[in-house]
Amino acid sequence: MKRRVVVTGMGAVTPIGNSIEEFWSGIREGKVGIGPITRFNASEYKVQIAAEVKDFVAKERMDFKSAKRMEPFSQYAVAAAKEAFSDAGVDMMQEDPYRAGVIVGSGIGSLQVIEENYTKIVEKGPSRVNPLMVPLMISNMAAGNVSIQLGLKGKCSNVVTACASGTNCIGDAFRAIQYDDADIMVAGGTESAICPTGIAGFSGLTALSTCPDPMRASIPFDKDRDGFVLGEGAGIVVLEELEHAEARGARIYAELVGYGSTGDAYHITSPEESGEGAQKAMELAIKEAGISPEQVDYINAHGTSTQKNDLFETRAIKQALGSAAKDVVVNSTKSMIGHLLGAAGGVEFVVCVKSIQDGYIHQTMGTKEIGEGCDLNYAVGAPVEKEINYVLTNSLGFGGHNATLLVKKYEG
């Protein structure tokens, strides 16, 4: 028997707010966190806009010494994890630390540390490299730092599946609790790659939007979409075994009831054209939840604003849901915060839980005229208010990684 898993805490650092309250207020206000790049001089780059985290001061969210030994991707993860853990009300003095774990992913880690230290090697020689370069750089350090900060001694890992990382981390944490490897898991994704290498690299792939207008750059499913906008931040949740949560009187936000994960085996950057891989991930999540496609009320799509992703994901949704696809509301949070890469799935999972709580599906901002072949209800022009019982959230990563989670309104 699989054990039931619920969400008891949430934390976020995003381009439209550095806490759950600020972030969700920004979502409901229709804020778009995209603007000119300020982290470096981007005047010679084809792309000069991004979705940056604003007004984040690490030493206000953790002790100064710890903050100095972390790059922003780790700082964001720790800040969001501490918020989620506080929100969950977990007292580690009352818990077995080996029954509480962490799975927090980052698609990239720190490109900035690589840039800085390679420059030092070239200009001043190898002896000038920061002795902490490696632990600052490697992507598993977000999970490691969260574990250290919160005193969690159970399973501690880092799933790296590009833009599906956050969703796979939450899915794998779900499995850890279902199969009794843990009672509590802190899970999600984090990323901070708005730097010369990040912008130049994704631009070289022609993956980024070159539109200079922040309100028309990230426009999922629009006929004029031309790429995604690079974002940053972290989305972290506390997952807990139901009876464990009930025994300590925890507030339960939602129940996680399905997880599907597949590989396209097709192309290093393009999704498979029929959408078959993403379709199967959705079908697996629906099957595990034991519901019918008609019961899905809302899908938080991967929705990157690239020509291929939006079209192929639409095909996948139609194939997975069949005739029910015409009735489901689909949106893309990336229209407001850009694409947070490995953090996207974590932040979008938070959106799903908050949407269930409030009966509120945010508008796909900036999108005006739907593109050819994109023929679903994408919440264009206005948000949708309705009772929400089941939500699917999709993440699709370079390399053909597909991950889907199915979240249910908690009913006791």
C-alpha positions in Angstrom: 0.0 0.0 0.0 1.4 3.4 -1.0 1.2 6.0 1.8 -0.8 9.2 1.2 1.3 12.4 0.8 0.2 15.9 1.5 1.6 19.4 1.2 2.1 21.2 4.5 4.5 24.0 3.7 5.5 26.3 0.8 8.2 28.8 0.1 9.2 30.9 -2.9 11.7 33.4 -4.3 10.6 34.7 -7.7 10.8 37.7 -10.0 7.5 39.0 -8.7 8.0 38.4 -5.0 10.4 36.8 -2.5 7.9 35.0 -0.3 4.7 33.0 -0.9 2.5 36.0 0.1 4.3 38.4 -2.2 4.5 36.0 -5.0 0.8 35.0 -4.9 -0.2 38.6 -4.5 1.8 39.4 -7.7 0.1 36.5 -9.5 -3.3 37.8 -8.6 -2.4 41.3 -9.5 -1.2 40.1 -13.0 2.4 41.4 -12.4 5.0 40.6 -15.0 8.5 40.3 -13.5 10.4 40.8 -16.8 12.7 43.8 -17.5 16.1 45.0 -18.6 19.0 42.9 -17.5 20.8 44.6 -14.6 23.2 41.8 -13.5 25.8 42.7 -16.2 26.1 45.0 -19.2 24.0 43.2 -21.9 24.2 46.0 -24.5 26.1 43.8 -27.0 23.8 40.8 -26.6 20.9 39.9 -28.8 18.8 39.5 -25.7 18.7 42.3 -23.2 15.8 41.4 -20.9 15.3 38.7 -18.3 13.1 38.0 -15.3 15.4 38.8 -12.4 14.8 38.3 -8.6 14.6 41.8 -7.1 15.5 43.1 -3.6 16.7 39.8 -2.3 19.2 40.2 0.6 20.6 36.8 1.6 21.9 37.9 5.0 18.3 38.8 5.9 17.2 35.2 5.2 20.1 33.3 6.7 23.2 34.0 8.7 25.9 36.1 7.0 28.7 33.5 7.2 26.5 30.8 5.6 25.3 33.2 2.9 28.9 34.0 1.9 29.5 30.3 1.3 26.6 30.0 -1.2 26.0 31.2 -4.7 22.6 32.8 -5.4 21.0 29.5 -6.6 21.8 28.0 -3.2 20.7 31.2 -1.3 17.4 31.2 -3.1 16.8 27.5 -2.2 17.7 28.0 1.5 15.5 31.1 1.8 12.5 29.3 0.2 13.1 26.1 2.1 13.3 28.0 5.4 10.0 29.7 4.6 8.4 26.4 3.7 9.6 24.7 6.8 8.5 27.5 9.0 5.1 27.5 7.2 4.8 23.8 7.9 5.5 24.3 11.6 7.9 21.3 11.8 9.8 21.1 15.1 12.9 19.0 14.4 13.3 18.5 18.2 10.2 16.3 17.9 11.3 14.5 14.8 13.7 11.7 13.8 16.1 13.6 11.6 16.8 10.5 9.5 13.1 10.4 8.5 13.2 13.9 7.1 15.0 14.5 3.8 15.7 16.9 0.9 15.4 16.6 -2.8 16.1 20.0 -4.4 17.4 20.3 -7.9 19.1 22.9 -10.1 19.5 22.5 -13.8 22.8 24.3 -13.9 24.3 25.3 -10.6 26.5 28.4 -10.7 27.7 29.5 -14.1 28.8 32.7 -12.4 31.5 31.0 -10.4 32.8 29.3 -13.5 33.0 32.7 -15.3 34.7 34.4 -12.4 37.3 31.7 -11.8 38.1 31.1 -15.4 38.8 34.8 -15.8 41.1 34.6 -12.8 43.0 31.6 -14.4 43.5 33.5 -17.6 44.4 36.8 -16.1 46.2 35.9 -12.9 47.0 32.2 -13.1 45.5 29.0 -11.5 46.7 29.7 -8.0 44.2 32.6 -7.7 41.2 30.3 -8.1 38.7 30.5 -5.2 39.4 27.5 -3.0 35.6 27.2 -2.6 35.0 27.3 -6.3 33.8 23.7 -6.6 31.3 23.6 -3.6 30.0 27.0 -4.7 29.5 25.8 -8.3 28.0 22.3 -8.2 24.3 21.9 -8.5 23.8 19.5 -5.6 24.9 22.2 -3.1 21.4 23.7 -3.0 20.1 20.4 -1.5 23.2 20.1 0.7 22.8 23.6 2.1 19.1 23.1 2.8 19.9 19.9 4.6 22.5 21.7 6.8 20.4 24.7 7.5 17.3 22.7 8.6 19.1 19.7 10.2 17.6 17.1 7.9 19.6 13.8 7.8 17.4 11.6 5.7 17.6 11.1 1.9 19.4 14.1 0.4 19.7 14.3 -3.4 19.5 16.5 -6.4 17.6 15.5 -9.5 19.0 17.3 -12.6 16.7 17.0 -15.6 17.1 20.5 -17.1 13.8 22.4 -17.0 12.0 19.4 -15.5 14.3 19.3 -12.4 12.0 20.9 -9.9 9.0 18.7 -10.9 11.1 15.5 -10.9 12.4 16.5 -7.4 8.9 16.8 -6.0 7.9 13.6 -7.7 10.8 11.7 -6.3 10.2 13.1 -2.9 6.6 12.0 -3.2 7.8 8.5 -4.0 10.2 8.5 -1.0 7.3 9.2 1.4 4.9 6.8 -0.4 7.3 3.9 0.0 8.3 4.7 3.6 11.8 6.1 3.0 10.8 9.3 4.9 7.9 11.0 6.7 8.9 14.5 5.7 10.6 15.7 2.5 11.6 19.2 1.5 11.5 19.3 -2.3 11.6 21.6 -5.3 13.9 23.5 -7.6 16.2 26.5 -7.7 18.1 28.4 -10.4 20.2 31.6 -11.0 21.7 31.7 -14.5 21.2 35.3 -15.6 24.8 36.0 -16.5 26.8 36.4 -19.7 27.3 32.6 -20.3 23.6 31.9 -19.6 22.2 34.5 -21.9 24.8 33.9 -24.6 24.4 30.1 -24.4 20.6 30.1 -24.7 20.7 32.8 -27.3 23.1 30.7 -29.4 20.4 28.0 -29.3 17.9 30.6 -30.5 15.8 29.5 -27.5 15.4 33.0 -26.1 12.9 35.7 -27.2 14.5 38.7 -28.9 11.5 40.9 -28.3 12.5 44.0 -26.3 9.0 44.6 -24.9 8.8 42.9 -21.4 5.0 42.6 -21.9 5.3 40.8 -25.2 8.4 38.7 -24.8 7.1 35.7 -22.8 3.7 35.0 -24.6 3.0 31.3 -24.5 0.7 29.9 -27.2 0.6 33.3 -29.0 1.1 33.3 -32.8 4.0 35.8 -32.4 5.9 33.8 -29.7 9.6 33.6 -30.5 11.3 32.1 -27.4 11.4 32.1 -23.7 12.6 34.7 -21.2 15.3 33.5 -18.8 14.2 33.8 -15.2 15.5 32.8 -11.8 14.3 31.9 -8.3 13.3 28.9 -6.2 10.1 27.1 -5.4 10.2 24.7 -2.4 7.5 22.7 -0.7 7.2 20.4 2.4 5.7 17.1 1.6 4.5 14.9 4.5 3.0 11.5 5.1 -0.7 12.1 5.8 -0.9 10.4 9.2 2.3 12.0 10.3 0.9 15.5 9.4 -2.4 14.8 11.1 -0.7 13.5 14.3 1.2 16.8 14.8 -1.8 18.9 13.8 -0.3 20.3 10.6 -2.3 22.5 8.3 -2.7 20.6 5.0 -2.8 22.6 1.8 -3.4 19.9 -0.8 -2.7 16.2 -1.5 -0.3 14.9 -4.1 -1.9 12.0 -5.8 -0.1 11.3 -9.1 3.4 11.4 -10.8 4.4 10.5 -14.3 7.9 10.7 -15.7 9.1 9.7 -19.2 11.8 10.3 -21.8 11.2 11.3 -25.5 14.3 9.4 -26.8 14.1 11.9 -29.7 16.3 15.1 -29.7 18.6 17.0 -27.3 16.5 20.2 -27.4 13.2 19.7 -29.3 10.3 17.9 -27.7 9.0 14.9 -29.7 6.6 16.3 -32.4 3.6 14.3 -31.6 3.8 15.1 -27.9 3.8 11.4 -27.1 6.3 11.5 -24.2 4.5 14.4 -22.4 1.2 12.7 -23.1 2.4 9.5 -21.4 3.7 11.4 -18.4 0.2 13.0 -17.9 -1.5 9.6 -18.5 0.7 8.0 -15.8 -0.1 10.7 -13.3 -3.8 10.4 -14.0 -3.7 6.6 -13.8 -1.9 6.7 -10.4 -4.5 9.2 -9.0 -7.3 6.8 -10.1 -9.3 9.5 -11.8 -10.6 10.1 -15.3 -9.4 12.8 -17.7 -12.8 14.6 -17.3 -12.0 15.2 -13.6 -8.9 17.4 -14.4 -10.0 21.0 -13.9 -6.8 22.9 -14.7 -3.3 22.3 -16.3 -0.4 24.5 -15.4 1.5 24.0 -18.7 5.2 24.0 -19.3 4.3 26.7 -21.8 7.7 28.2 -22.6 6.6 30.6 -25.4 8.7 28.7 -28.0 7.1 27.6 -31.3 7.7 23.9 -30.8 7.1 23.5 -27.1 3.7 25.2 -27.1 2.4 23.4 -30.2 3.7 19.9 -29.1 2.5 20.3 -25.5 -1.0 21.3 -26.8 -1.0 18.1 -28.9 0.1 16.1 -25.8 -2.7 17.5 -23.7 -5.3 16.8 -26.4 -4.1 13.2 -26.7 -3.9 12.6 -22.9 -7.3 14.1 -22.1 -9.1 13.2 -25.3 -12.5 14.9 -25.6 -12.1 16.4 -22.1 -9.2 18.6 -23.3 -11.7 21.2 -24.7 -13.1 21.8 -21.2 -9.9 22.1 -19.2 -8.3 25.5 -18.4 -4.6 25.7 -19.4 -2.3 28.5 -18.5 1.5 29.3 -18.3 3.0 31.0 -15.2 6.1 31.6 -17.4 4.1 34.5 -19.0 4.6 36.3 -15.7 8.0 35.2 -14.3 9.8 33.9 -17.4 11.4 30.4 -17.5 13.1 29.5 -14.2 14.7 26.4 -15.7 15.3 23.9 -12.9 13.2 26.0 -10.5 10.2 26.3 -12.8 8.5 23.1 -11.7 8.8 24.0 -8.0 7.3 27.5 -8.4 4.6 26.2 -10.7 3.7 23.5 -8.2 3.2 26.3 -5.7 0.8 28.0 -8.1 -1.2 24.8 -8.5 -1.7 24.5 -4.7 -2.6 28.1 -4.3 -5.0 27.9 -7.3 -6.8 25.0 -5.6 -7.0 27.0 -2.3 -8.4 30.1 -3.9 -10.4 28.7 -6.8 -8.3 31.1 -9.0 -6.5 30.3 -12.3 -4.3 33.2 -13.4 -4.4 34.7 -16.8 -1.7 33.8 -19.3 -0.3 37.4 -19.4 0.8 39.0 -22.6 -0.8 36.4 -24.9 -3.3 37.9 -27.3 -3.8 36.0 -30.5 -3.5 32.2 -30.3 -1.1 30.5 -32.7 -2.0 27.9 -35.3 -2.6 24.5 -33.8 -2.9 25.9 -30.2 -6.6 25.4 -29.8 -7.3 25.0 -26.1 -8.5 27.4 -23.4 -5.3 29.2 -22.3 -6.9 31.7 -19.9 -6.2 34.6 -22.3 -7.5 38.0 -21.5 -8.7 37.4 -18.0 -8.2 35.0 -15.0 -10.7 32.2 -14.4 -12.4 31.7 -11.1 -13.9 28.2 -10.5 -13.8 25.4 -8.0 -10.6 23.3 -8.6 -10.3 19.7 -7.4 -7.6 18.3 -9.6 -4.6 20.0 -11.2 -1.9 18.7 -13.6 1.4 20.5 -13.8 3.9 19.7 -16.7 7.6 20.2 -17.0 9.6 19.3 -20.2 13.4 19.5 -20.2 16.1 19.6 -22.8 17.2 16.0 -23.4 13.6 14.8 -23.7 12.7 14.8 -20.0 9.0 14.9 -19.2 7.5 15.1 -15.8 3.9 15.6 -14.6 2.4 15.9 -11.1 -1.3 15.7 -10.2 -2.4 17.7 -7.2 -5.8 17.2 -5.5 -7.9 19.4 -3.2 -7.5 17.8 0.3 -10.7 16.4 1.7 -9.6 14.7 4.9 
